[in-house]
Amino acid sequence: MKAVAARTRIFEPHAHMVARTTNDYEAMARHGIEVVVEPAFWLGETRRHAGSFLDYFSHLLNYEHARAAKYGIRQFVTLAMNPKESNDPDVTRQVLDALPRFLEHERVVAVGEIGFDAITPAEEDSMVRQIEMARRAGLPLLVHSPHLNKAEGIRRILDVVRNVSFPMERVLIDHNVENTTGMALAEGAWAGHTVYPITKLSPERAADILQEHGFERMMINSAADWGPSDPLMVPYTVDELRERGVPEKRISKLVWDNPVAFFSQSGRLKL
């Protein structure tokens, strides 16, 4: 894919840089990505020991922060026990017992990724417990919507958030597609969209969604990880929007103003 013609300030709100190389950081910086938020999530192999999660949290906060800084990129993180691994009750209990002390770190700008994977009672219990941690820590939520049964999963996520009376304006529901974006926006949540080859949205599909729903409370990300992903998908989507004649002011709102506004709710986003 071709690179964008002009530099735009970009805030990448969701990329798993632990799975990427230094060449990726270099390319991101060249394409205008100045800030990246790295959410804690599944690493491709289910972890069997709580200590593996705690070491991972420390790695994101320290080593990945330093690695990004070498390329002029400001890095922040979101931390949580992810839904995919929340079905092991013993490991989940141990991780959640330790999580609050990590949430005190100055670079933690949300609790996430929480949410659903297989949409099980154990995942819901883990999500509710972590929503309460977010409330106590004064942090917003980054919520993972499931790959399968996505619409059902997002309906359940919205029900859970509503039932515990957590403010919807402090909730970012990610991985939306054409039939779910409106659901998140209608409830007052923020709607994230992952531009990811093969399994999620293309730049063209993301642009279609944006042109249908507008740019308020909307975000796009690459969710770049160990799969067939690309950490430049946000710049490529900017290019697609430009080719469609979308004004620069709206593009800047999408890729800079909106993520800054959302994560600033943490009180820790110092740029």
N, C-alpha and C positions, 0 to 999 in steps of 0.2 A: 504494500500500500504506500501511497505517496505521503510525504510529510506536508504539514501546513506551510503556506507561503509566507505568513508573517507570524511573529512571536506574540502570543497571548499569555498573560499571567494565568497560570493554572494551579488550582488546589485539587490534588487527587485525593478524594475522600475515602478510598478503599483499595488498598493494594497490599498483597502479602509478600513483601520484599524479602523476607527470610528465604523465599524460594528463588530469588532472582540473583543475577550476577552484577558485578560492578559496571559492566558494559551497559546494563539496563539503567542504572543510576545516571551514567554519563549521558545516555540518549534522552532520558527524561529531562535532565537539566537543559540540554540543547533545545528541546521542544517547549520550553517555557514552564515546566512543572517546578514550582518553587516550594510547595508544601505537600507532604504526603501523610495521610493517616493510615497506620497499619493496625488492622483489627486482629486480635487473637482468634485463631480457629483451628480446625482439624489439620493435621500435617500430612495426610495421605495414608497413615498407618495409625490405627486406634491405639492410644496410649493406655497402659495397664497400671501405671503408678502415678500417684499424685505429684511426686517430686519432678516428674517429667514436665508437667504443666508449669510448676513454679520456676524451674530453670528456663523454660521457654519464655515466661513472662519477663524474667530478668534479661534475657537475650534481646527481646524486643525493645526494652526500655534503655538498654545500655549499648550493646554492640551495634544493633541496627541503627540507632540514633547517630552513633559516631560514623558509621559507614555512609549514611545519607549526607551528613555534614561535609564530608570530603568533596562532595559534588555540589555544595551550595544549597542543598535541599533541607528544609526544616522538617523534622519528623516528629509526629505525635502518635500515640497509640490508644486503642480501646482494649480493655481486658475483660475477660469473662470465661466461664465454663461453657464451651460451645454446645449446641443442642445435639450434634451427632454423637458426642461422647458422654452425654448426660444420662444415658440409660444404664450405666454402671453405678449403683447406689453408693458403694463404698468409696470409690474414687471421687465421685461427685461431692460427697459429704466432706472429704478431706480438702478438696480444692476450694470449695465454697467457704470452709472454715478459715482458709489462709487468704482468700481473695481480698477482704477489706483492707489489709495493710498495703497491698499493691495499689489499690484504688486511691490511696493518699498521695501517690507520686505526682509531681507537678506536670508531667507530660501525658498523663492519662486524661483524655478529653471526653470519654464516654464509657459506659459499660456495654460491652459487646464483643463478639457477636453472640447474642442470645436469640431465642426464637424456637423454631421447629425444624426438625429433619423428617423423622417418621411420624410426627404428630402423636406422641405417646404421653400418658399421664406423667411419667418421670421427667420428660422434657418440659412439660408445663410447670411442674413443681419447681424445677431448676430455674425456669424463667421467672416465676413469681418471686422466688427468694432473691434473685439478682435485681429485679426491679426495686425491691425494698432496699437493697444495698445502694442502688443508684439514688434513690430518694434521700437516704441518709448522707450520702457523699455529695449531694448537690450536682449530680452528673446526668446528662441526657443518655438516651438509649440508642444503640445501633442494633437493629433486629434483622436476623437472617430469615428470609422466607424459604420454604422447602422447594426442592427441585421438582418433586412430584406433588400432585394435588395442591398446587400453589395457591389457587383461589381459596380453597377450603382452609389452608394454612393461614393465609392472611386474615381471613374472617375470624379465625380462632385467636390469632394474635391481637387483633383489635378488640375482641371481646375480653381477653385477659387484661389488657391495658385499661380498658374502660372499667372493668370490675374492681380493679385495685386503685382506681381514681388517680392514675399517673397522668400528668398533663400531656395531651397529644402533641402539643407544639414542641415538646422535648423528645419526640420519638421519630427516628429515621427508619422506615421500613425499606429494606434493600431488596435487590434482585426482582423488581417489578417487571411485568410484561404488559402487553396490550390490554388484557382483560382485568388487570389488578390495579393499575395506576389510579384510576378514578376512585376505587375503594379507599385507598390510603388517603388521598386528598380530601375526600368527602368527610372523613372523620377528623380532619385537622392535622394529620401527621404529615411528615415529609416523605417524599417518594424518591427512592434511589433506583437507578437503572444501571445494570452491569453490561458493558459492551465487551463481549467475550466471544471469540470465534467458536463455532459449532454448537455449544450448549446454551448460549444465552442470546443477547441481542447483537445485531450488526449495527454499524454506524447509521445505516439507512433506516433500520427499524427504530432505533433510538430517536432519530430526527423526526420520524413520523409521529411518534408518541409525543414529543415535545411540541410539535406544531398542532397537535390535537388538543393537548391539555394546557399549553402555556408554560411559563417558566417560574411561576411562583411555587416555592417549596419543592422544587425539583432539583435533582442532582444526577450526574452520570459518573461512573467509575469504571476502572478496568478489572478490578478484583484479580489482578495478575498474580498467578501462583505457580504451582508445579505442573499444571495442565497446559493444553495448547492455547496459551493466553499471550497477551501483548501489553506491556505497561504503557504503550503509546496510544491506546485506544481512545483516550479522552482527546488528545490532539487530533486524531483522525476524525472523530465526531465533530470537533470544532470545524475542521475542514469541510465536512459534509454540510454543516449548517451554513457556513459561508457561501458555499456553492448554491444553496437554496435562497440566498439573499437575506438571511436573518441578520438584523442589525448587530453591530459589534457590542452595543450596550446590553443587548439581551444575552449574547454569548458570554460576556463578562459576568453578568448576573449568575448565569448557570454554573460556570466553572471557577468562579472566585467568590462573588458576593454571597451566594447561597451557602456553600460549605463554611465560609467564615462566620456567617450569621448563626448557623446551627451549632457548630462546635464552640463558638464563643459563649454559649450558654453554660459551659463548664466553668467559666471564669479563669481558665488556664491557657487559653489560646493566645499566646503572646507572640506577635509577628513584628 
